[in-house]
Amino acid sequence: MTGRESTFRGVHALLLTPFLHNKEIDWDAYDRYVDWQLSKRPNGLFAVCGSSEMDLLTLQERLELAKRAAARAGGTPVLATGNVQGDPAEHEEELRRMAETGVSGIVLIPPGSMGEDQSRLEDYFARLAGLSPLPVFLYECPLAAPRHIEPSVYGRLVANHGIAGIKDTTCTPETIHAKIVSAPQSLVFQANMSYLRESVRDGAQGIMATTGSAAVDALLEYWRAEQEGDALAAEMWHELLVFLDGVFGRGYPATAKHLVDLRGVRMETVTRKSKGMNESAAKGVEVWWRAAERMLKRG
């Protein structure tokens, strides 16, 4: 792992997009939210991602979200996805414009159905990586279908084209292990809470997970416990994170926005997605927060 890549190691907070009731972006809420996330001292921010509902944002909105996060981040690295446009022919220009926002690194997702042909996907990632002035990370984004990147393809992209890392969403210990083995010098980030401990102990170099959109401090507590070899504390934080992951799944990202609001950063639960949050899901978030608040106060 190079010094440049080690800059990004650790826990990244995913950034939500707050909306007003008319579904326009609430920019004031976003600025307050970014500051709040930074106050938890994550190792990085992931500013334009699935949790940001990036597929339902315009290019200009995505650029502005990234620009604002980067401007407020100080020395904290900020990543942002740079190839969301529906037409891959537009991705070179999108990548260039995203790199100019002040972010620290560019994230690329598999476009459209390109993942059906892994050799074509490899060529595509290699070409864009060669054009990027910033470190490039890959993201097996659930918005893409098929989204998975074969470990051998990932290994060659790291070795031959300087890809710095990947957010793995295969969600099995075997497949994340295969990526770690294929490119041990890279940063493999874990997104799945159920197998978090197995993956970190296997060599995953960080965490980029939906739980980090509203509880990155809990992820940081878990990460510190693992790095310090405190197995009991790591197990306790892991159990709490798996609990939150299940609660979030009942209406994400509205559930995450509800938790942010409960924690003192005013944010509506409005999303641009059709999926919302019912009263039962809201209650589950509230129960989780009562349990988590006690643990976070104890440190």
Steps between C-alpha positions, in 0.01 A plus 500: 500500500645836399500807723240656274265207539549473877354852526160346428527207741235468772136594551322722247176678581243472222313823430123517461325769295245698705188605309227751566138388471500607133797261451746778427832469682509665840846655468505652847419161654771339287766741623399442864495124443846494340639699793334257741650200320842663508463564874508122550848499342456228238799405288317620189171603342322335208308797365320381188391139540197272509400641839500846340236372254748598231303330224213742562715814508601715206866530407504856629352389833760227536782740423370751753465235771860391444628858487332596827623190680856552377496867600394414856717192546833664578755221503244219492506316165179517296400246233223548244364286218598637162310294242128506582366637170296245307708524182859372543606738222447782751714348773834652400356851531316410822820363654691815404238728653477294819879511540481880486265523802788459747436137596794277588406196293263378230273196532385304195202266479420239232283682246177351373529132421872516422577259783359219285826517305784522753767554235309798364451630855872465566586700188250768597639541853858498371425779251331726756768433761759614249314828456450576867732752669393356838519156663226272368288257701240252376156448650278198444199726523157336545367750243696312232393164363699283501721687745766252607858522379691175474802478733737424211377809314541710812853366556610593149348847527697561819824357364487648151290816528553633850151442641533586870219296651145372487180512701402133490130419515512130420416456870669164554829430680619285209462768233651783704789267588552436129533874435747543786711215366484625141632845598650500852656842443161662445225624732204264517210663685226297662133598469325200657432508874429132552847394385682812611721333760602213270596742224696742719693216663565364150666824394231745389652845533190702579124531519254677269153398616149641519524502879765770460244743360359564849718307747857528378609547862380147577699369202805687625463345846484156340802575278710622792413191703611273218823694442580486873421130527209554741288205390226550760443865407516418129235232545270736691527776239458248220177372650367854527591573136330183373190609695510844333555349157181296538303800619628720216396243242133565576500833317849619414603781453194649675586296811851644504365853464269434793798393712697811399202710608473316832867572558446875477562591137169616356422296189172400335452133414402598145672303223477499122459125510157341513600301808410678823492429873193382689431551871636159593832574330520839670439335837776250432745784433398666826551179699843454343600854588406457866727196520783658302499830684585328826796319343630809322491700823709232666743526208 
